[in-house]
Amino acid sequence: MKTRLPRSIRAWLFWAVVLALIGLDWHASKPHDRFTEPPPIALGNGPAADAGHCSLAPTPIRSR
């Protein structure tokens, strides 16, 4: 016959594991450098050469 842990103990174990994983990630990862990212909108500068197509603002199609 299997015995199950009470619900409150399982909840405490769950949150302990979640907090341990967050602490491990925080300790092991390097800080985020927000200045290495391209700006979301570069008005008047045209498309960025190193950005993906999803970062470009839509432009109206002009007929000649």
Secondary structure as UniProt FT lines:
FT   HELIX           7..28
FT   HELIX           34..36
FT   TURN            43..44
FT   TURN            49..50
FT   HELIX           53..55
//
